[in-house]
Amino acid sequence: MLSKIIKALVLLLGLTIAGIAAVFYFGHVQFIPKWTEVGEVYSGVNSTPDGGLIFVRIDSSDFISPAIPDSGNIILSIGDTVGNIEVWRNQFRRQENRGKEVAVKFIRLSDTLNTVIRTQPYKYDKYWDIIILALRFLITISYLGVGFWAFLKRPDSGAVRALALFCFAMSSFVMGAVTMGQDYYVASDMPTMEQIRSQMGLFTIFFGAFWLNLQLLFPFPHRQMERHPVWMYLLCYLPVPLCTLGMNIIRGNYWLTILMVSIFLQIMAGFIILGYTRKRAVEPIHKRQIRLVMTGAGIGMSGLLLLLLLAITNALIQLQFINELIISIIVIIVFLGMLVVPVSFALAIGRHGLLEIEGKLRRGTRFALTSLGLLAVFYLVLYFVSDIVLNVMGPEKRTPTLILAVLMAAGFAPAQRKIRTVMEKRIYPERVRLRAMLSDFLQNSLTIPDKEEFWRELEGRMQTALGIAVVRPALLMPKESRLILRDGSPTPFEKNSAFIENLRRRGNRPMLRDEISEGQRLEFSAEESKWFENNQIALILPLNTRNNLNGFLGLGYKTGEKDFEPADFELLQSLASQISFAVENVMLLEESVVKRRLDTEMAIARQVQERMLPQELPVTKGLQVAARSLFCTEVAGDYYDVIRLDDKRLILAVGDVSGKGAGAAMLMSNVQAALRTATFISSGTGLGEIITYLNDLIYGNSQPDQFITLFAALYDDGEHTLEFINAGHNPPLLARADGQILELQEGGILLGAVPGMTYEKGKERLGTGDVFCLYTDGITEAWNNHNEMYGEERLKGFLLSQRGNEAEDILRNLEKEVIQFTEGRPLSDDFTVIVAKVK
């Protein structure tokens, strides 16, 4: 019965806060059109212990009489009323009071003086306050959403109820505990708003208690909570009403300071308990849950602790630099960070993808800190340079400063990447070395002729890199109904089972077996669960290439009773595509060895190449894409790729290896895998870094006489641009809708010739109806029986004549035209083309 009452109260409290939020933000939205009527006073005041009023900040523009007070002067009266905080707000914090003049009497030293304060137009940009209002609304809704989601998901869990109450309290805190400029004006227009804010404040001050209560229950109850629940709940919730009682009975501002200190101590105690619980945790999934929460809470709650310290300090020593704008900025930054806390708890309760999320939080934090530190350094450099320029050359000579600012802005991203790389090498040197070791092996996996040697090498290197004891590859073979181990023995995994279908959809993202079971994302059959337990499998890495599942790697538990770390997930995610391609290549090579005949081997290699080419081109809003490749021999040295980055961006690439046959095809397959890996690893970097990476890779892993020409382009539908690099390839053609045709030549020399090359980037803005064509020389060097080449001019004329058609029709017509031109003569080189049209 008690549990039902508690659940009902939590739900009622959440709905009440949601209703208050609706009224609160509705009042703010109504206030926006009245902005031009607002007047403001920019001098600051504060209450004294006896209820009086004192100036704490002076803005001389507020005063129209010669007697201007100093900070610390006591206010005797405002108008005809004794000065206190409520009178101040009623006089100067109301709508429609611009230009209002009020007489004020104050004491300076021993003299009683009179002055007149006149309200001024609101000096801050109203759009800034609108942005703050929008952010407050989003933060409030986010807290409420997480609180309701967690409560409705597991209402019987004490930890979840504490989390919901904490979220509701924080949403109330955003609205009620910290007052921002526009709140006073809304309150003057809505008399009930002050009462609502007051009631919210009473609930808000319990957020430290909810936080402490949550740590005593998450992810399992603390020992003392089980032994002495009454005393533990009193320890959580009694300090707040005692402080509140002290403020109302004994009175005095120091009680507010005591209250803030108690909340500060509750938050710190929560962190200490969380750390102690982590030491007590036995199950790996509990350790990951706690570690994720500690990471998220460390990011979010540290800002709140700093805010509390600032409030305590300001209560004890009036900080002159604190004003409403600064408070608004600090509070918004703190609460944006605080959003990480409920989200991390919600994800921890969901028990799925814990390491992946923790890794993203850590990377995001490192990125933010690096960016802030670099910006601070840049600002200091600019500040001192500007000061020197002004002193030496005079105020009118600002050109050197502007030039330095532009140069520093251009170098910001490269410096940021360099710093992150150095930090990673310093902080995780072993992880960097192991990643390089495993990546080097995968890039050269095609040179290993024996499949047993490949599997031994792969297992040995993964065991070393991850510190695990077991690597079990379960492979999907064409003629088998179940996945088989590499020695041919069957596993319990059917080709069309729910688990295998889930692996197909998951791509190459690893997953932990206990999270799948605990998070109830997928149910294993009894046979599958028994196989995992007998083989001591802790982590599953799907092996997908081109949406084609080849099986999975079952990875065992780490030695020494250690659990997997976010760095392990990052290592696997960064190399997943290479591992999948390497395993697929080995599986295909196994088939070719069984057949033993050269022509069959070549046919299989051709099949591998065709499968590596995109089977289905990704659909992107605003762009039609069609592609085709015709081989002049069994296997080709040509390749194309269309890689989807997100809903609006595509990478399109066409390449050609010097030479023909299996050697060229194998090198091109490695390049294709490397391009996808580089795109995945370097998603935050530019096209130039990816091409430089490929150039160095090819230079170090190919024969001196082997080179590759490559054209890679990044299409952005949001910006309607095509950014590209041409590494020695036939210049693709851009046929404009107005009949103009361009050759896309910017770039550099072909890949693999010189290490450390940097490449120039080109960029074109695209319009509706523009068509661009990426091709290899198999088209322009197609010969007919009269010893004539098709040539670039014919191709240009063809594109201009066909630019009104759909991309697929243009490609189909081009293939027909080239075949008709050759008059039945076989192609002398591979025919590869991508046609794209802007819709």
Residue pairs with C-beta under 8 A, 6 or more apart in sequence:
3 156
6 161
7 155
7 156
7 161
10 151
10 155
10 161
10 164
10 165
11 151
11 155
13 165
13 168
13 203
14 144
14 147
14 148
14 151
14 164
14 168
17 144
17 168
17 171
17 172
17 200
17 203
18 144
20 172
20 175
20 196
20 200
21 140
21 141
21 144
21 171
21 175
23 190
23 193
23 196
24 175
24 193
24 196
25 133
25 137
25 140
27 186
27 189
27 190
27 193
28 133
28 182
28 186
30 186
30 189
31 95
31 182
31 185
31 186
31 189
32 130
34 95
34 96
34 185
34 189
35 122
35 126
37 95
37 96
37 98
38 95
38 96
38 97
38 98
38 121
38 122
38 185
39 92
39 97
39 98
39 99
39 100
39 119
39 120
39 121
39 122
40 92
40 119
40 120
40 121
40 122
40 123
40 181
41 59
41 62
41 92
41 117
41 119
41 120
42 59
42 61
42 62
42 120
42 123
42 323
43 55
43 57
43 58
43 59
43 62
43 63
43 117
44 55
44 56
44 57
44 323
45 53
45 54
45 55
45 56
45 75
45 85
45 88
46 53
46 54
46 56
46 85
46 318
47 53
47 54
47 84
47 85
47 253
48 54
48 74
49 252
49 253
51 84
52 74
52 75
52 83
52 84
53 74
53 75
53 78
53 83
53 84
53 85
53 87
53 88
54 72
54 73
54 74
54 75
55 69
55 70
55 71
55 72
55 73
55 75
55 106
56 71
56 72
56 318
56 320
57 71
57 320
57 323
58 68
58 69
58 70
58 71
60 68
61 120
62 117
62 118
62 120
63 69
63 115
63 116
63 117
63 118
64 101
64 116
64 117
64 118
65 114
65 115
65 116
66 115
67 113
67 114
67 115
68 115
69 106
69 108
69 113
69 115
70 108
71 320
73 106
73 107
73 108
74 106
74 107
75 83
75 88
75 104
75 105
75 106
76 82
76 83
76 105
76 106
76 107
76 112
77 83
77 104
77 105
78 87
78 88
78 91
78 102
78 103
78 104
79 87
79 91
79 102
79 103
79 104
81 87
83 104
83 105
89 184
91 100
91 102
92 100
92 102
92 117
92 119
93 184
93 185
93 187
93 188
94 184
94 185
94 188
95 185
95 188
95 189
97 119
98 119
98 120
98 121
99 118
99 119
100 118
100 119
101 116
101 117
101 118
102 116
102 117
102 118
103 114
103 115
103 116
104 114
104 115
104 116
104 117
105 112
105 113
105 114
106 112
106 113
106 115
107 113
124 181
124 325
129 180
129 181
129 182
129 328
132 180
132 328
132 332
133 182
135 332
135 335
135 336
136 174
136 175
136 180
136 332
136 335
139 171
139 174
139 335
139 336
139 338
139 339
140 171
140 174
140 175
141 171
142 339
142 342
142 343
143 167
143 168
143 170
143 171
143 174
143 339
143 342
144 167
144 168
144 171
146 163
146 167
146 342
146 343
146 345
146 346
147 163
147 164
147 165
147 166
147 167
147 168
147 171
147 342
148 164
149 346
150 160
150 163
150 164
150 167
150 342
150 345
150 346
150 349
151 160
151 161
151 163
151 164
153 160
153 349
153 350
154 160
154 349
155 161
157 217
157 349
158 217
158 221
159 214
159 217
159 218
159 219
159 349
160 349
162 210
162 213
162 214
162 217
162 218
163 214
163 218
163 342
163 345
163 346
163 349
165 206
165 210
165 213
166 207
166 210
166 211
166 214
166 342
167 342
168 203
169 203
169 204
169 206
169 207
169 210
170 207
170 335
170 338
170 342
172 200
172 203
172 204
173 204
173 207
174 335
175 197
175 200
176 196
176 197
176 198
176 200
176 201
176 204
177 200
177 201
177 204
177 205
178 327
178 331
179 197
180 324
180 327
180 328
180 331
181 324
181 325
181 328
183 193
183 197
186 193
187 193
187 194
187 197
202 244
205 240
205 244
205 259
205 263
206 237
206 240
207 263
208 240
208 262
208 263
208 264
208 265
208 266
208 267
208 270
209 236
209 237
209 239
209 240
209 266
211 266
211 267
211 270
211 301
212 235
212 236
212 266
212 267
212 269
212 270
212 273
213 233
213 236
213 237
214 270
214 345
215 222
215 269
215 270
215 271
215 273
215 274
215 277
216 222
216 224
216 225
216 232
216 236
216 273
217 225
218 274
218 277
218 289
218 290
218 293
218 345
218 348
219 277
219 281
219 286
219 289
219 290
219 348
220 277
220 286
222 232
222 273
222 277
224 231
224 232
225 232
236 266
239 262
239 266
240 259
240 262
240 263
243 255
243 258
243 259
243 262
244 259
246 255
246 258
247 255
247 256
247 259
253 315
256 315
257 312
257 315
257 316
260 308
260 311
260 312
260 315
261 312
263 308
264 305
264 308
264 309
264 312
267 301
267 304
267 305
267 308
268 305
271 294
271 297
271 301
274 290
274 293
274 294
274 297
275 294
277 290
278 287
278 290
278 291
278 294
281 287
281 290
283 514
284 514
284 538
284 563
284 564
285 351
285 354
285 512
285 514
285 515
285 518
287 563
288 354
288 355
288 358
288 512
288 515
288 563
288 564
289 348
289 349
289 351
289 354
290 348
291 354
291 358
292 344
292 347
292 348
292 354
292 357
292 358
292 361
293 344
293 345
293 348
295 344
295 358
295 361
295 362
296 340
296 341
296 343
296 344
296 345
296 361
297 340
297 341
297 344
299 337
299 340
299 341
299 361
299 365
300 337
300 338
300 339
300 340
300 341
300 344
301 338
301 341
302 337
303 333
303 334
303 337
303 338
304 334
304 338
306 334
307 330
307 331
307 334
310 319
310 322
310 330
313 319
314 322
340 361
344 357
344 361
347 353
347 354
347 357
348 354
350 519
351 515
351 518
351 519
352 515
352 516
352 519
352 521
353 511
353 515
354 512
354 515
355 512
355 564
355 565
355 566
355 568
355 569
356 509
356 566
356 569
356 573
358 566
359 566
359 567
359 569
359 570
362 566
363 570
366 420
366 423
367 420
370 416
370 419
370 420
370 423
371 416
374 412
374 415
374 416
374 419
378 408
378 412
381 404
381 408
382 401
382 404
382 405
382 408
385 400
385 401
385 404
386 398
386 401
389 397
389 398
389 400
389 401
393 400
413 686
417 685
417 689
424 431
424 432
425 432
428 567
431 567
431 571
434 464
434 465
434 571
435 465
435 571
435 574
435 575
437 461
437 464
437 465
438 461
438 462
438 465
438 571
438 575
439 575
439 578
441 457
441 458
441 461
442 575
442 578
442 579
442 581
442 582
443 578
443 670
443 674
443 697
443 701
444 701
445 454
445 458
445 582
445 585
445 586
446 582
446 585
446 666
446 669
446 670
448 454
448 457
451 486
451 586
451 589
451 590
451 593
454 582
454 586
455 473
455 486
455 586
458 471
458 579
458 582
458 583
459 471
462 468
462 471
462 553
462 555
463 469
463 471
465 571
466 555
466 558
466 564
466 568
466 571
466 572
467 558
467 559
467 560
467 562
468 538
468 555
468 556
468 557
468 558
468 559
469 536
469 556
469 557
469 559
470 535
470 536
470 537
470 554
470 555
470 556
470 557
471 553
471 554
471 555
471 556
472 485
472 535
472 537
472 553
472 554
472 555
472 556
473 485
473 486
473 543
473 551
473 552
473 553
473 554
473 583
474 483
474 484
474 485
474 491
474 493
474 551
474 552
474 553
474 554
475 483
475 484
475 485
475 486
475 543
475 550
475 551
475 583
475 587
476 483
476 495
476 500
476 549
476 550
476 551
477 483
477 484
477 587
480 490
480 495
481 494
481 495
482 490
482 491
482 492
482 493
482 494
482 495
483 490
483 491
483 493
483 495
483 500
483 551
483 552
484 490
484 491
485 491
491 531
492 525
492 527
492 528
492 530
492 531
493 499
493 500
493 528
493 531
494 500
497 525
497 528
498 522
498 523
499 522
499 524
499 525
499 528
500 549
502 522
503 540
503 542
503 544
503 549
503 552
504 542
504 544
504 547
504 549
506 542
506 544
507 542
507 544
507 576
508 541
508 542
508 543
508 544
508 573
508 576
508 577
508 579
508 580
509 542
509 573
509 576
510 539
510 540
510 541
510 542
510 569
510 572
510 573
510 576
511 539
511 540
512 538
512 539
512 540
512 564
513 532
513 537
513 538
513 539
513 540
514 538
515 521
516 522
516 524
517 524
524 532
531 537
532 554
535 554
535 556
536 556
536 557
537 554
537 555
537 556
538 555
538 556
538 557
538 558
538 564
539 554
539 555
539 564
539 572
540 552
540 553
540 554
540 555
541 552
541 553
541 555
541 572
541 576
541 579
542 549
542 552
542 576
542 580
543 549
543 550
543 551
543 552
543 553
543 579
543 580
543 583
543 584
544 550
544 580
545 577
545 580
545 581
545 584
545 611
545 612
546 611
546 612
546 614
546 615
547 615
547 616
548 584
548 611
548 615
550 580
550 583
550 584
550 587
551 583
553 579
553 583
558 564
573 680
574 677
574 680
574 681
575 677
577 673
577 676
577 677
577 680
578 673
578 674
578 677
581 612
581 669
581 673
582 673
584 608
585 608
585 669
588 604
588 605
588 607
588 608
591 604
592 600
592 601
592 604
592 605
595 601
595 604
599 634
602 634
602 635
602 662
603 634
605 634
605 635
605 662
605 665
605 666
606 631
606 634
606 635
606 636
608 669
609 631
609 635
609 636
609 639
609 665
609 668
609 669
610 629
612 639
612 669
612 672
613 627
613 629
613 639
613 640
613 641
614 627
614 640
614 641
614 642
617 625
617 626
617 627
617 642
618 625
618 642
618 643
618 644
618 650
620 644
620 647
620 648
620 649
620 650
620 715
620 717
621 647
621 648
621 717
622 648
622 717
622 720
622 838
622 839
623 650
623 715
623 717
623 836
623 837
623 838
623 839
624 806
624 807
624 808
624 836
624 837
624 839
625 642
625 650
625 652
625 807
625 834
625 835
625 836
626 807
626 808
626 810
626 811
626 834
626 835
626 836
627 640
627 642
627 811
627 833
627 834
627 835
628 811
628 815
628 831
628 832
628 833
629 636
629 638
629 639
629 640
629 830
629 831
629 832
629 833
630 778
630 815
630 827
630 830
630 831
630 832
631 638
631 830
632 660
632 778
632 826
632 827
632 828
632 829
632 830
632 831
633 660
633 661
633 830
635 661
635 662
635 664
635 665
636 660
636 664
636 665
636 668
636 830
636 832
637 656
637 657
637 658
637 659
637 660
637 661
637 664
637 665
637 667
637 668
637 830
638 654
638 655
638 656
638 657
638 668
638 776
638 778
638 830
638 831
638 832
639 653
639 654
639 655
639 668
639 669
639 671
639 672
639 832
640 652
640 653
640 654
640 655
640 774
640 832
640 833
640 834
641 651
641 652
641 653
641 672
641 675
641 676
642 650
642 651
642 652
642 653
642 834
643 650
643 651
643 653
643 675
643 676
643 679
644 650
645 651
645 679
645 683
645 714
648 716
648 717
648 718
649 714
649 715
649 716
649 717
649 718
650 714
650 715
651 679
651 687
651 712
651 713
651 714
651 715
652 712
652 713
652 715
652 774
652 834
652 836
653 675
653 710
653 711
653 712
653 713
653 774
654 710
654 711
654 729
654 732
654 774
654 775
654 776
654 832
654 833
654 834
655 668
655 671
655 672
655 708
655 709
655 710
655 711
655 729
656 708
656 709
656 710
656 729
656 776
656 777
656 830
656 832
657 664
657 665
657 667
657 668
657 671
657 706
657 707
657 708
658 664
658 705
658 706
658 707
658 708
659 705
659 706
660 829
660 830
663 706
664 706
667 698
667 702
667 706
667 708
668 708
670 701
671 694
671 697
671 698
671 708
671 710
671 751
674 693
674 694
674 697
675 690
675 694
675 712
678 690
678 693
678 694
679 690
682 689
682 690
682 693
686 761
687 712
687 714
687 723
687 724
687 725
687 761
688 725
688 758
688 759
688 761
690 712
691 710
691 712
691 725
691 727
691 747
691 751
691 759
692 756
692 757
692 758
692 759
694 710
694 751
695 727
695 751
695 752
695 754
695 755
695 757
695 759
696 755
696 756
698 706
698 707
698 708
698 751
698 752
699 751
699 752
699 753
699 754
699 755
700 755
702 752
706 752
707 728
707 750
707 751
707 752
707 753
708 727
708 750
708 751
708 752
709 727
709 728
709 729
709 730
709 750
709 751
710 727
710 728
710 729
710 750
710 751
711 724
711 725
711 726
711 727
711 729
711 730
711 732
711 744
711 747
711 774
712 724
712 725
712 727
713 722
713 723
713 724
713 725
713 732
713 744
713 772
713 774
714 722
714 723
714 724
715 721
715 722
715 766
715 836
716 722
716 723
719 765
720 765
720 766
720 767
720 838
721 763
721 764
721 765
721 766
722 734
722 744
722 763
722 764
722 765
722 766
722 772
723 761
723 762
723 763
724 732
724 744
724 746
724 747
724 761
724 762
724 763
724 764
725 746
725 747
725 748
725 759
725 760
725 761
725 762
726 732
726 744
726 745
726 746
726 747
726 748
726 762
727 747
727 748
727 749
727 750
727 751
727 759
728 747
728 748
728 749
728 750
728 751
729 747
729 750
729 776
730 775
730 776
730 777
730 780
730 792
731 743
731 744
731 745
732 743
732 744
732 772
732 773
732 774
732 775
733 741
733 742
733 743
733 744
733 772
733 773
733 792
733 795
733 796
733 799
734 741
734 742
734 743
734 744
734 764
734 770
734 771
734 772
735 741
735 770
735 771
735 772
735 773
735 796
735 799
735 800
735 803
736 742
736 767
736 769
736 770
737 767
737 768
737 769
737 770
737 803
739 800
741 796
741 799
741 800
742 764
744 762
744 764
744 772
745 762
746 760
746 761
746 762
747 759
747 760
747 761
747 762
748 757
748 758
748 759
748 760
749 757
766 772
766 838
767 838
768 838
768 839
769 803
769 804
769 837
769 838
770 837
770 838
771 799
771 802
771 803
771 807
771 810
771 835
771 836
771 837
771 838
772 835
772 836
773 795
773 799
773 810
773 833
773 834
773 835
773 836
774 833
774 834
774 836
775 795
775 832
775 833
775 834
776 829
776 830
776 831
776 832
776 833
777 829
778 827
778 828
778 829
778 830
778 831
778 832
779 790
779 795
779 814
779 818
779 831
779 833
780 789
780 790
780 791
780 792
780 795
781 789
781 790
781 828
781 829
782 789
782 790
782 818
782 821
782 822
782 827
782 828
782 831
783 789
783 790
783 822
783 825
783 828
784 790
784 821
784 822
784 823
784 825
785 823
785 824
785 825
790 818
790 821
790 822
794 821
798 813
798 814
798 817
799 810
802 809
802 810
802 813
802 814
803 810
803 837
805 813
806 837
807 835
807 836
807 837
808 835
810 835
810 837
811 833
811 835
814 833
814 835
815 831
818 831
